[in-house]
Amino acid sequence: MPTNFEISDHDTMHVATRAVSPWQRFWTFLGNPWFQIAINALVVTASELFLKLGARDTAHLAHGWGWTGFTGLASIWTWLGIVCVILSLMSWLYVLRHVPLSIAFPLSNVVHVLVPLSCWIFLHELISTRRWCGIALVLIGLAVVAKPFSRIEEKL
């Protein structure tokens, strides 16, 4: 029988399972700056798609002031894009609080791959051979840049 100063194995297991709830694990995962970089890239990609849909849906409204882009505000897609821009800003500011800009910014350039691919898949836009080569070069560049960052992450 343990004294007041001793903890049995049963008590340790009980404390360990009670100490980390699924919600705490979820919030810890969500707060991971590396995960936030990925979320940011996806939200930026979604914002670009929504803004494109909004611009396309309101192109017929372009009269004398159409060059300003204000007619795009008549589309719900544009407003969804604006919400995504705000969410991406919040996520990006969180990332910058925890990851040096010299590391976060190159990794965020994955949007230069995600946006064209998303436009090709969802908007049925054509991608030229030259553009495919550019996307491949960006992917190679991201792989080259990400390799040293995996070592830096261990130090952060």
C-alpha positions in Angstrom: 0.0 0.0 0.0 1.5 3.3 -1.1 2.2 6.1 1.5 1.2 9.7 0.9 4.4 10.3 -0.9 4.3 7.2 -3.2 2.3 6.8 -6.4 1.3 3.3 -7.5 1.4 2.2 -11.1 -2.4 2.2 -11.2 -2.6 5.8 -10.1 0.0 6.8 -12.7 -1.9 5.2 -15.5 -5.1 6.9 -14.3 -3.5 10.3 -14.2 -1.8 9.8 -17.6 -5.1 8.9 -19.3 -7.0 11.6 -17.6 -4.4 14.3 -18.3 -4.7 14.3 -22.1 -8.2 14.3 -23.4 -9.0 13.9 -27.1 -9.9 17.5 -27.3 -6.6 18.5 -25.8 -4.9 16.4 -28.5 -7.0 17.9 -31.2 -6.2 21.5 -30.1 -2.5 20.6 -29.8 -2.6 19.1 -33.3 -4.5 22.1 -34.7 -2.0 24.5 -33.0 0.9 22.8 -34.6 2.5 25.6 -36.8 3.5 23.0 -39.5 -0.1 21.9 -39.7 -1.1 25.5 -39.9 1.2 26.1 -42.9 -0.6 23.3 -44.7 -4.1 24.6 -43.6 -3.0 28.1 -44.8 -2.1 26.8 -48.2 -5.4 25.0 -48.6 -7.4 28.0 -47.4 -5.5 30.3 -49.8 -6.2 27.9 -52.6 -9.9 27.8 -51.7 -10.0 31.6 -51.6 -8.6 31.9 -55.1 -11.1 29.4 -56.4 -14.0 31.3 -54.7 -12.8 34.7 -56.0 -12.5 33.3 -59.5 -16.1 31.9 -59.3 -17.3 35.2 -58.0 -15.6 37.2 -60.8 -16.9 34.8 -63.4 -20.5 35.0 -62.0 -20.6 38.8 -62.0 -18.7 39.4 -65.3 -22.0 40.4 -67.0 -22.6 43.1 -64.4 -19.4 45.0 -65.6 -20.7 48.4 -66.7 -18.9 51.7 -66.4 -17.3 50.8 -63.0 -16.7 47.1 -63.8 -12.9 47.7 -63.9 -13.0 48.3 -60.1 -14.0 44.8 -59.3 -16.9 46.1 -57.1 -19.4 44.2 -59.1 -17.8 41.0 -57.8 -19.2 41.7 -54.4 -22.7 40.8 -55.8 -21.7 37.1 -55.7 -21.7 34.8 -52.7 -18.6 33.2 -54.1 -16.7 36.4 -53.7 -17.8 36.7 -50.1 -16.7 33.1 -49.4 -13.3 34.0 -50.9 -13.1 37.1 -48.6 -13.8 34.9 -45.6 -11.1 32.5 -46.7 -8.6 35.4 -47.1 -9.3 36.5 -43.5 -9.0 32.9 -42.2 -5.7 32.6 -44.1 -4.4 35.8 -42.6 -5.2 34.6 -39.1 -3.5 31.3 -39.8 -0.5 33.0 -41.3 -0.1 35.3 -38.3 -0.2 32.3 -36.0 2.5 30.5 -38.1 4.7 33.6 -38.1 4.5 33.7 -34.3 6.1 30.2 -34.1 8.2 29.7 -37.3 10.8 32.0 -38.8 9.7 33.7 -41.9 12.7 32.4 -43.8 11.3 28.9 -43.2 7.5 29.5 -43.4 7.5 31.6 -46.6 9.2 29.1 -48.9 6.9 26.3 -47.7 3.8 28.5 -48.3 4.7 28.6 -52.0 3.0 25.3 -52.4 0.0 27.4 -53.4 1.7 27.9 -56.8 1.1 24.2 -57.3 -2.3 23.8 -55.6 -4.0 26.8 -57.3 -3.4 25.6 -60.9 -4.2 22.0 -60.1 -7.4 23.1 -58.4 -8.4 25.3 -61.3 -7.7 22.3 -63.7 -9.8 19.9 -61.5 -12.7 22.1 -60.4 -12.9 24.9 -63.0 -11.8 22.8 -66.0 -9.2 25.3 -67.0 -6.5 24.1 -69.3 -2.8 23.8 -68.2 -0.2 24.1 -71.0 2.8 21.9 -71.2 5.0 24.8 -70.2 2.8 25.4 -67.1 3.1 21.6 -66.1 6.8 22.0 -66.4 6.7 25.0 -64.1 4.6 23.1 -61.6 7.1 20.3 -61.6 9.9 22.8 -61.0 8.1 24.3 -58.1 7.6 20.8 -56.6 11.3 20.1 -57.0 12.1 23.4 -55.4 9.8 22.7 -52.5 11.4 19.3 -52.0 14.9 20.9 -52.0 13.8 23.6 -49.6 11.8 21.4 -47.3 14.7 18.9 -46.7 16.8 21.3 -44.6 13.7 22.5 -42.8 13.0 19.0 -41.4 16.3 19.2 -39.6 15.6 22.8 -38.4 12.2 21.6 -37.0 14.1 19.3 -34.6 15.8 22.3 -33.2 12.6 24.4 -32.9 
